[in-house]
Amino acid sequence: MSDAVGTSVTRGHPRRLLDEREWTAAEQRHRERVEEFLAPHVRRMQRREPHPVWDFLFTYYSLRPRQLRRWHPGYGIVLTGPSADRFLTYPGYGRHDEGAGVTVTCEHLASRADTVRFVAALMRATAARTPRLNCFGLHEWAMVYRTDHVRHSAVPLRLGAAGTDAVVDSMPLRCTHFDAFRFFTDAAAPRNERQLTRDQQIASEQPGCVHASMDLYKWAYKLGPLVASDLVADALELAVDARALDMRASPYDLTSYGFEPIAIETPAGRAEYVRAQGQIAERAASIRAALANRCELLLIDMTVETPTLPMGKLDKRQAPPGAEEPREESMTTHRAAKAVRA
C-alpha cells in the first residue's frame, strides 16, 4: 500500500487518505496478481472440466472469482476522487464523516465484531503452540479408509484400496484440524489420537497443520473489506502451495495433472513431507501474525468509535448446528466462539 497523502479524524480514529491515482494503481495490481490464479480456473469452468486439486479453493472456500478480483483497501483507509463512489455499491462502505471520500464504515465494523474477536483469538492461540510435524498428511488417507466412497472418484488411488487401508493401519492418525477430521470415514475417526469437535477448535489448532495454514485464506477473506486485499492475496498464494503439498501427499495418483506423489508410506517420503510442511508453517506464521494484529487493531478501533447497535444488528451469521460454548474461559475466547466458524 502506498503512503497516505493526508489524514483525517473520525471520532478520534486517524484515517489515511489515498488519492485516486494511488488507489486505482493498487487496485489494478491486485487484479493482475489474482488473475494469474483465476484465469485457468475460469477456463476450466467454461470447458466444464473439474480439477481434483484446484477446485477445492473455489468450492470448500466460498469466495467467488468476482469477489476475489474486488480490491479492498482495508478499514481506516479513505478513497478519494470521483471513482471512489462505486465502492458505495459494495457492502460495508459509506461516505466518510467529513466528506473526504469513501471508506469502510464503523457500523460495518461493529456488525462484524464477533467474527473479528474469534479470528483474533484463533490466530493467537494457534501461534502460541509448538508446531507439530508428525501427521504426515494422513488425513486424506483417513477420508478414504475402509470405504467404497472415494471423494475424488475420477482419480485412481495410487496404491489401490487395500494398499491405502494398509498404510492407515500401519501408522497412528494425529490430526489436529477439525475441518479435516470431520471428513474421516467412520472406520478412521476412532483411530485419531484425539476426537476433535467444533467447540475445541481454538484449543486444538496448531501452527504445523497444513490445513490451518491453508485456512488463513478463509479467515482473511471472511473479514471482508475490514482487511486489505494484499493480505488476502498473500494468504491465497500460501493456500495454493499448501493445497499442492496436501494432494501430493494424498493417496491419489495425480501424475496426469502434473503432481508428483510424496510417498508418505516410506521413510524418505515422510521426511520429504515434514520438510515441506515446515516450510509452509514458516510462511504461515507471518500471515497469521498479520491477521492477529489487524484484528486486535480493529478491536481497539471499536472501543474508540463504534456506535452502540442493538444486539439484533450484530453479526447474524450462526455457528454450525451442534456447536457448543468454548471451553476456554477468557472473555475474548468466550465471546469469539459465537462467531462463524466455517
TORSEMI-108089 format. One line per field, with one value per residue (C-alpha): residue in three letters; residue number from 1; x, y, z. Coordinates in nm, 4 decimals. Example, Ala and Ser with C-alpha at 12.3 -4.5 7.8 and 13.67 -1.06 7.14 Angstrom:
BEGIN
code: c(ALA | SER)
pos: c(1 | 2)
px: c(1.2300 | 1.3670)
py: c(-0.4500 | -0.1060)
pz: c(0.7800 | 0.7140)
This chain:
BEGIN
code: c(MET | SER | ASP | ALA | VAL | GLY | THR | SER | VAL | THR | ARG | GLY | HIS | PRO | ARG | ARG | LEU | LEU | ASP | GLU | ARG | GLU | TRP | THR | ALA | ALA | GLU | GLN | ARG | HIS | ARG | GLU | ARG | VAL | GLU | GLU | PHE | LEU | ALA | PRO | HIS | VAL | ARG | ARG | MET | GLN | ARG | ARG | GLU | PRO | HIS | PRO | VAL | TRP | ASP | PHE | LEU | PHE | THR | TYR | TYR | SER | LEU | ARG | PRO | ARG | GLN | LEU | ARG | ARG | TRP | HIS | PRO | GLY | TYR | GLY | ILE | VAL | LEU | THR | GLY | PRO | SER | ALA | ASP | ARG | PHE | LEU | THR | TYR | PRO | GLY | TYR | GLY | ARG | HIS | ASP | GLU | GLY | ALA | GLY | VAL | THR | VAL | THR | CYS | GLU | HIS | LEU | ALA | SER | ARG | ALA | ASP | THR | VAL | ARG | PHE | VAL | ALA | ALA | LEU | MET | ARG | ALA | THR | ALA | ALA | ARG | THR | PRO | ARG | LEU | ASN | CYS | PHE | GLY | LEU | HIS | GLU | TRP | ALA | MET | VAL | TYR | ARG | THR | ASP | HIS | VAL | ARG | HIS | SER | ALA | VAL | PRO | LEU | ARG | LEU | GLY | ALA | ALA | GLY | THR | ASP | ALA | VAL | VAL | ASP | SER | MET | PRO | LEU | ARG | CYS | THR | HIS | PHE | ASP | ALA | PHE | ARG | PHE | PHE | THR | ASP | ALA | ALA | ALA | PRO | ARG | ASN | GLU | ARG | GLN | LEU | THR | ARG | ASP | GLN | GLN | ILE | ALA | SER | GLU | GLN | PRO | GLY | CYS | VAL | HIS | ALA | SER | MET | ASP | LEU | TYR | LYS | TRP | ALA | TYR | LYS | LEU | GLY | PRO | LEU | VAL | ALA | SER | ASP | LEU | VAL | ALA | ASP | ALA | LEU | GLU | LEU | ALA | VAL | ASP | ALA | ARG | ALA | LEU | ASP | MET | ARG | ALA | SER | PRO | TYR | ASP | LEU | THR | SER | TYR | GLY | PHE | GLU | PRO | ILE | ALA | ILE | GLU | THR | PRO | ALA | GLY | ARG | ALA | GLU | TYR | VAL | ARG | ALA | GLN | GLY | GLN | ILE | ALA | GLU | ARG | ALA | ALA | SER | ILE | ARG | ALA | ALA | LEU | ALA | ASN | ARG | CYS | GLU | LEU | LEU | LEU | ILE | ASP | MET | THR | VAL | GLU | THR | PRO | THR | LEU | PRO | MET | GLY | LYS | LEU | ASP | LYS | ARG | GLN | ALA | PRO | PRO | GLY | ALA | GLU | GLU | PRO | ARG | GLU | GLU | SER | MET | THR | THR | HIS | ARG | ALA | ALA | LYS | ALA | VAL | ARG | ALA)
pos: c(1 | 2 | 3 | 4 | 5 | 6 | 7 | 8 | 9 | 10 | 11 | 12 | 13 | 14 | 15 | 16 | 17 | 18 | 19 | 20 | 21 | 22 | 23 | 24 | 25 | 26 | 27 | 28 | 29 | 30 | 31 | 32 | 33 | 34 | 35 | 36 | 37 | 38 | 39 | 40 | 41 | 42 | 43 | 44 | 45 | 46 | 47 | 48 | 49 | 50 | 51 | 52 | 53 | 54 | 55 | 56 | 57 | 58 | 59 | 60 | 61 | 62 | 63 | 64 | 65 | 66 | 67 | 68 | 69 | 70 | 71 | 72 | 73 | 74 | 75 | 76 | 77 | 78 | 79 | 80 | 81 | 82 | 83 | 84 | 85 | 86 | 87 | 88 | 89 | 90 | 91 | 92 | 93 | 94 | 95 | 96 | 97 | 98 | 99 | 100 | 101 | 102 | 103 | 104 | 105 | 106 | 107 | 108 | 109 | 110 | 111 | 112 | 113 | 114 | 115 | 116 | 117 | 118 | 119 | 120 | 121 | 122 | 123 | 124 | 125 | 126 | 127 | 128 | 129 | 130 | 131 | 132 | 133 | 134 | 135 | 136 | 137 | 138 | 139 | 140 | 141 | 142 | 143 | 144 | 145 | 146 | 147 | 148 | 149 | 150 | 151 | 152 | 153 | 154 | 155 | 156 | 157 | 158 | 159 | 160 | 161 | 162 | 163 | 164 | 165 | 166 | 167 | 168 | 169 | 170 | 171 | 172 | 173 | 174 | 175 | 176 | 177 | 178 | 179 | 180 | 181 | 182 | 183 | 184 | 185 | 186 | 187 | 188 | 189 | 190 | 191 | 192 | 193 | 194 | 195 | 196 | 197 | 198 | 199 | 200 | 201 | 202 | 203 | 204 | 205 | 206 | 207 | 208 | 209 | 210 | 211 | 212 | 213 | 214 | 215 | 216 | 217 | 218 | 219 | 220 | 221 | 222 | 223 | 224 | 225 | 226 | 227 | 228 | 229 | 230 | 231 | 232 | 233 | 234 | 235 | 236 | 237 | 238 | 239 | 240 | 241 | 242 | 243 | 244 | 245 | 246 | 247 | 248 | 249 | 250 | 251 | 252 | 253 | 254 | 255 | 256 | 257 | 258 | 259 | 260 | 261 | 262 | 263 | 264 | 265 | 266 | 267 | 268 | 269 | 270 | 271 | 272 | 273 | 274 | 275 | 276 | 277 | 278 | 279 | 280 | 281 | 282 | 283 | 284 | 285 | 286 | 287 | 288 | 289 | 290 | 291 | 292 | 293 | 294 | 295 | 296 | 297 | 298 | 299 | 300 | 301 | 302 | 303 | 304 | 305 | 306 | 307 | 308 | 309 | 310 | 311 | 312 | 313 | 314 | 315 | 316 | 317 | 318 | 319 | 320 | 321 | 322 | 323 | 324 | 325 | 326 | 327 | 328 | 329 | 330 | 331 | 332 | 333 | 334 | 335 | 336 | 337 | 338 | 339 | 340 | 341 | 342)
px: c(0.0000 | 0.1402 | 0.1932 | -0.1067 | -0.1431 | -0.3108 | -0.5026 | -0.8494 | -1.0066 | -1.3446 | -1.4491 | -1.0873 | -0.9682 | -0.6879 | -0.7619 | -0.5358 | -0.6453 | -0.5432 | -0.5809 | -0.7430 | -0.4175 | -0.2693 | -0.5606 | -0.6569 | -0.2976 | -0.3155 | -0.6489 | -0.5012 | -0.2016 | -0.4347 | -0.6417 | -0.3346 | -0.1986 | -0.5085 | -0.5854 | -0.2803 | -0.4633 | -0.8186 | -0.7742 | -0.7016 | -0.9927 | -1.2329 | -1.1171 | -1.1740 | -1.5207 | -1.6048 | -1.4957 | -1.6828 | -1.3527 | -1.3121 | -0.9731 | -0.9119 | -0.6560 | -0.7539 | -1.1343 | -1.1101 | -1.0021 | -1.3311 | -1.5720 | -1.4604 | -1.3692 | -1.6637 | -1.5010 | -1.6140 | -1.3781 | -1.5614 | -1.5247 | -1.1549 | -1.0965 | -1.2570 | -0.9899 | -1.0390 | -0.8042 | -0.8943 | -1.0598 | -0.9305 | -0.8440 | -1.0408 | -1.0539 | -1.0782 | -1.1727 | -1.4831 | -1.4181 | -1.4411 | -1.8184 | -1.8533 | -1.7434 | -2.0703 | -2.2405 | -2.0347 | -2.1437 | -1.9755 | -1.8816 | -2.0134 | -1.9231 | -1.6513 | -1.7935 | -1.6008 | -1.6968 | -1.3384 | -1.4203 | -1.5439 | -1.4423 | -1.5480 | -1.7907 | -1.7591 | -2.1131 | -1.9864 | -1.7009 | -1.9489 | -2.1608 | -1.8583 | -1.7370 | -1.7852 | -1.6029 | -1.3126 | -1.2872 | -1.2979 | -1.0278 | -0.8045 | -0.8427 | -0.7842 | -0.4751 | -0.3130 | -0.3959 | -0.2608 | 0.0588 | 0.1276 | 0.1620 | 0.4640 | 0.4265 | 0.3568 | 0.5034 | 0.4240 | 0.0849 | 0.2445 | -0.0663 | -0.2619 | -0.5915 | -0.6557 | -0.5906 | -0.8277 | -1.1024 | -1.0990 | -1.0118 | -1.2209 | -1.4931 | -1.6251 | -1.6866 | -1.3819 | -1.4018 | -1.2184 | -1.3733 | -1.2314 | -0.8747 | -0.7264 | -0.5793 | -0.2047 | -0.1824 | -0.5352 | -0.7972 | -0.6267 | -0.2870 | -0.4353 | -0.6022 | -0.2754 | -0.0923 | -0.3512 | -0.3337 | 0.0447 | 0.0635 | -0.1155 | -0.3557 | -0.2617 | -0.4945 | -0.5441 | -0.7716 | -1.1436 | -1.2371 | -1.0213 | -1.1172 | -1.4890 | -1.4422 | -1.2756 | -1.4613 | -1.6461 | -1.3692 | -1.0916 | -1.2303 | -1.1863 | -0.8229 | -0.7352 | -0.5406 | -0.7985 | -1.1698 | -1.1983 | -1.5103 | -1.6012 | -1.6022 | -1.2427 | -1.1108 | -0.9364 | -0.7984 | -0.6660 | -0.5446 | -0.1658 | 0.0683 | 0.2275 | -0.1017 | -0.1136 | -0.4894 | -0.4574 | -0.2133 | -0.4482 | -0.7381 | -0.5610 | -0.7043 | -1.0555 | -1.0138 | -0.8655 | -1.1485 | -1.4171 | -1.3121 | -1.4127 | -1.3413 | -1.2018 | -0.8784 | -0.6638 | -0.6699 | -0.2908 | -0.3214 | -0.5952 | -0.3759 | -0.0776 | -0.2941 | -0.4234 | -0.0717 | 0.0115 | -0.3119 | -0.2217 | 0.1141 | -0.0351 | -0.3040 | -0.0437 | 0.1507 | -0.1690 | -0.2619 | 0.0868 | 0.0925 | -0.2583 | -0.3404 | -0.4458 | -0.2409 | -0.2271 | 0.0658 | -0.1608 | -0.2294 | 0.1399 | 0.1706 | 0.4445 | 0.3490 | 0.5135 | 0.5167 | 0.4447 | 0.4238 | 0.8070 | 1.0600 | 1.2018 | 0.8540 | 0.7699 | 1.0933 | 1.0147 | 0.6663 | 0.7958 | 1.0436 | 0.7737 | 0.5257 | 0.7781 | 0.8309 | 0.4557 | 0.4287 | 0.7123 | 0.5432 | 0.2085 | 0.3486 | 0.3888 | 0.0427 | -0.1139 | 0.0607 | -0.0570 | -0.4163 | -0.3984 | -0.2505 | -0.5117 | -0.7958 | -0.6605 | -0.6311 | -0.9903 | -1.0971 | -0.9191 | -1.0919 | -1.4288 | -1.3659 | -1.2895 | -1.5515 | -1.8057 | -2.1679 | -2.3925 | -2.6041 | -2.8992 | -2.7989 | -3.0082 | -2.7881 | -2.4661 | -2.3127 | -2.6151 | -2.4357 | -2.4701 | -2.2300 | -2.2848 | -2.5515 | -2.4248 | -2.1639 | -2.1157 | -1.9755 | -1.5931 | -1.4055 | -1.1566 | -1.2773 | -1.1150 | -1.3534 | -1.2139 | -1.2448 | -1.5875 | -1.7373 | -1.5484 | -1.6857 | -2.0253 | -1.8859 | -1.8981 | -1.6504 | -1.6908)
py: c(0.0000 | 0.3383 | 0.6163 | 0.8271 | 1.1758 | 1.3081 | 1.2243 | 1.2842 | 1.2140 | 1.0499 | 1.0122 | 1.0027 | 0.7486 | 0.8622 | 0.7669 | 0.7556 | 0.9262 | 0.7834 | 0.9873 | 0.8306 | 0.7751 | 0.5804 | 0.3580 | 0.2766 | 0.1647 | -0.0594 | -0.1933 | -0.2809 | -0.4550 | -0.6690 | -0.7726 | -0.8675 | -1.0657 | -1.2768 | -1.3184 | -1.5412 | -1.7928 | -1.7201 | -1.7324 | -2.1080 | -2.1829 | -1.9757 | -2.1557 | -2.4941 | -2.3861 | -2.2822 | -2.6278 | -2.7950 | -2.9557 | -3.0432 | -3.0349 | -3.2549 | -3.0172 | -2.6581 | -2.6787 | -2.7135 | -2.3495 | -2.2438 | -2.4993 | -2.5625 | -2.1952 | -1.9745 | -1.6686 | -1.6426 | -1.5181 | -1.1850 | -1.1315 | -1.2170 | -0.9698 | -0.6911 | -0.4859 | -0.3515 | -0.1007 | -0.2124 | -0.0396 | 0.3089 | 0.3994 | 0.6749 | 0.6596 | 0.9978 | 1.1056 | 1.0563 | 0.6856 | 0.6069 | 0.6438 | 0.2976 | 0.1499 | 0.2788 | -0.0100 | -0.2625 | -0.3851 | -0.2076 | 0.1179 | 0.4683 | 0.8318 | 0.9497 | 1.1651 | 1.4701 | 1.4205 | 1.3495 | 1.0310 | 0.6755 | 0.4317 | 0.1172 | 0.2331 | 0.1907 | 0.0490 | -0.2330 | -0.2969 | -0.3154 | -0.5660 | -0.7969 | -0.7694 | -1.1351 | -1.2574 | -1.0214 | -1.1465 | -1.5094 | -1.4707 | -1.2793 | -1.5498 | -1.8344 | -1.6732 | -1.6009 | -1.9408 | -2.1238 | -1.9203 | -1.9836 | -2.3586 | -2.5568 | -2.6782 | -3.0494 | -3.2023 | -3.5703 | -3.6204 | -3.6962 | -3.5807 | -3.8915 | -3.7004 | -3.7522 | -4.1233 | -4.1373 | -3.9908 | -4.2998 | -4.5620 | -4.8790 | -4.7283 | -4.7681 | -4.3935 | -4.2103 | -3.8316 | -3.7880 | -4.0816 | -3.9805 | -4.0127 | -4.3564 | -4.4435 | -4.4750 | -4.7950 | -4.9187 | -4.9519 | -5.2361 | -5.0676 | -4.7390 | -4.9118 | -5.0857 | -4.7520 | -4.6164 | -4.9375 | -4.9033 | -4.5530 | -4.3517 | -4.0744 | -3.7433 | -3.4912 | -3.1651 | -2.9857 | -3.0383 | -2.9440 | -3.2309 | -3.4726 | -3.4302 | -3.5934 | -3.9066 | -4.2265 | -4.3971 | -4.6544 | -4.3955 | -4.1436 | -4.3604 | -4.4177 | -4.0483 | -3.9714 | -3.7090 | -3.6915 | -3.3341 | -3.1195 | -2.7784 | -2.6140 | -2.7311 | -2.5521 | -2.2705 | -2.5208 | -2.7693 | -2.5774 | -2.5806 | -2.3958 | -2.7018 | -2.8111 | -2.7669 | -2.7101 | -2.4489 | -2.2668 | -2.3045 | -2.1688 | -1.8373 | -1.7546 | -1.8242 | -1.6122 | -1.3248 | -1.3081 | -1.3627 | -1.0324 | -0.8796 | -0.5113 | -0.4737 | -0.6333 | -0.5071 | -0.7260 | -0.7546 | -0.9756 | -1.1854 | -1.2369 | -1.3332 | -1.5917 | -1.7232 | -1.7771 | -1.9731 | -2.1734 | -2.2678 | -2.4112 | -2.5796 | -2.7426 | -2.8722 | -3.0294 | -3.1682 | -3.3514 | -3.4658 | -3.6482 | -3.7852 | -4.1431 | -4.0258 | -4.0697 | -3.7161 | -3.7565 | -3.6950 | -3.3498 | -3.2755 | -3.3564 | -3.5976 | -3.8000 | -3.7697 | -4.1342 | -4.0870 | -4.4655 | -4.4653 | -4.3090 | -4.0945 | -3.9736 | -3.8844 | -3.6892 | -3.5011 | -3.4191 | -3.2918 | -3.0601 | -2.9148 | -2.8930 | -2.6957 | -2.4510 | -2.3938 | -2.3408 | -2.0875 | -1.8853 | -1.9089 | -1.7629 | -1.4126 | -1.4139 | -1.5427 | -1.2689 | -1.0044 | -1.1265 | -1.1300 | -0.7803 | -0.6495 | -0.7973 | -0.6543 | -0.3082 | -0.3395 | -0.4292 | -0.1191 | 0.0896 | -0.0407 | 0.0883 | 0.4337 | 0.4901 | 0.2112 | 0.3229 | 0.1247 | -0.1194 | -0.3295 | -0.6923 | -0.7955 | -0.5822 | -0.7593 | -1.0346 | -1.2516 | -1.5477 | -1.8566 | -2.1247 | -2.4678 | -2.6929 | -2.8647 | -2.6035 | -2.5606 | -2.2929 | -2.2864 | -2.4499 | -2.1661 | -1.9068 | -1.5835 | -1.3045 | -1.2817 | -1.6536 | -1.6856 | -1.4061 | -1.5079 | -1.8609 | -1.7266 | -1.6103 | -1.8037 | -2.0878 | -2.2117)
pz: c(0.0000 | -0.0934 | 0.1576 | 0.2536 | 0.1147 | 0.4270 | 0.7414 | 0.8717 | 1.2074 | 1.2664 | 1.6306 | 1.7394 | 1.4800 | 1.2463 | 0.8854 | 0.5806 | 0.2630 | -0.0736 | -0.3868 | -0.6900 | -0.8768 | -0.5866 | -0.5036 | -0.8620 | -0.9226 | -0.6132 | -0.7361 | -1.0759 | -0.9184 | -0.7094 | -1.0087 | -1.2077 | -0.9143 | -0.8523 | -1.2223 | -1.2575 | -1.0411 | -1.1542 | -1.5313 | -1.5569 | -1.3245 | -1.5338 | -1.8496 | -1.6843 | -1.5773 | -1.9318 | -2.0523 | -1.7630 | -1.6677 | -1.2981 | -1.1293 | -0.8225 | -0.6723 | -0.7511 | -0.7430 | -0.3652 | -0.3394 | -0.5013 | -0.3551 | 0.0022 | 0.0271 | -0.0590 | -0.2178 | -0.5797 | -0.8549 | -0.8891 | -0.5133 | -0.5188 | -0.8014 | -0.5996 | -0.4245 | -0.0724 | 0.0924 | 0.4462 | 0.7374 | 0.8127 | 0.4539 | 0.2795 | -0.1004 | -0.2677 | -0.6181 | -0.8325 | -0.8999 | -0.5299 | -0.5460 | -0.7000 | -0.3685 | -0.2246 | -0.4087 | -0.2069 | 0.1383 | 0.4284 | 0.2568 | 0.3144 | 0.2924 | 0.5264 | 0.8053 | 0.6897 | 0.3247 | 0.2199 | 0.0297 | 0.0720 | 0.3454 | 0.5288 | 0.7971 | 1.1702 | 1.1636 | 0.9414 | 1.1822 | 1.4701 | 1.2783 | 1.2412 | 1.5984 | 1.6925 | 1.3816 | 1.4467 | 1.8067 | 1.7005 | 1.4352 | 1.6777 | 1.9431 | 1.6954 | 1.5430 | 1.8789 | 2.0284 | 1.7223 | 1.7099 | 2.0794 | 2.0288 | 1.9175 | 1.5571 | 1.5267 | 1.2124 | 1.2635 | 1.0963 | 0.7547 | 0.5696 | 0.6623 | 0.6854 | 0.3135 | 0.3568 | 0.6540 | 0.4353 | 0.2103 | 0.4729 | 0.4510 | 0.2353 | -0.1169 | -0.1393 | -0.2749 | -0.2678 | -0.5999 | -0.7808 | -1.1196 | -0.9871 | -0.9043 | -0.5677 | -0.6090 | -0.4001 | -0.4586 | -0.1849 | 0.0030 | -0.0107 | 0.1099 | 0.4054 | 0.4900 | 0.5133 | 0.7568 | 0.9580 | 0.9832 | 1.1328 | 1.4003 | 1.2996 | 1.4637 | 1.3009 | 1.4965 | 1.2490 | 1.2980 | 0.9427 | 0.8161 | 1.0924 | 1.0265 | 0.6842 | 0.8230 | 0.7499 | 1.0342 | 1.0496 | 1.0603 | 1.3107 | 1.6241 | 1.5261 | 1.5613 | 1.8768 | 1.9702 | 1.8973 | 1.7733 | 1.7975 | 1.6629 | 2.0056 | 2.0603 | 1.7538 | 1.9399 | 2.1900 | 1.9317 | 1.6238 | 1.5885 | 1.3500 | 1.1897 | 1.0347 | 0.6563 | 0.6667 | 0.9409 | 0.7134 | 0.4189 | 0.6230 | 0.6728 | 0.3327 | 0.4624 | 0.7748 | 0.5732 | 0.3228 | 0.5872 | 0.7394 | 0.4066 | 0.3482 | 0.7001 | 0.5735 | 0.2862 | -0.0237 | -0.0186 | 0.2890 | 0.1279 | -0.1794 | 0.0390 | 0.2128 | -0.1206 | -0.2521 | 0.0623 | 0.0311 | -0.3271 | -0.2202 | 0.0870 | -0.1267 | -0.3699 | -0.0827 | 0.0661 | -0.2515 | -0.3441 | -0.0090 | -0.0586 | -0.1645 | -0.5120 | -0.8295 | -0.9677 | -1.2048 | -1.5050 | -1.3564 | -1.3135 | -0.9401 | -0.8409 | -0.5327 | -0.1943 | -0.0857 | 0.2840 | 0.3227 | 0.3049 | 0.5445 | 0.2633 | 0.1699 | 0.5274 | 0.5605 | 0.2394 | 0.3668 | 0.7010 | 0.5272 | 0.3026 | 0.5906 | 0.7944 | 0.5075 | 0.4780 | 0.8541 | 0.8487 | 0.5753 | 0.7523 | 1.0740 | 0.9319 | 0.7729 | 1.0951 | 1.2918 | 1.0437 | 1.0728 | 1.4523 | 1.4623 | 1.2240 | 1.4275 | 1.7507 | 1.5957 | 1.4781 | 1.8310 | 1.9608 | 1.6947 | 1.8125 | 2.1627 | 2.0201 | 1.7578 | 1.7219 | 1.7726 | 2.0007 | 1.7997 | 1.9110 | 1.9640 | 1.6671 | 1.4434 | 1.5315 | 1.3166 | 1.2399 | 1.0903 | 1.3044 | 1.4145 | 1.2597 | 1.4137 | 1.7240 | 1.8060 | 2.1805 | 2.4059 | 2.4173 | 2.6983 | 2.7417 | 2.9864 | 2.8687 | 2.7760 | 2.4224 | 2.3562 | 2.5167 | 2.3060 | 1.9933 | 1.9972 | 1.8968 | 1.5627 | 1.2377 | 1.2265 | 0.8731)
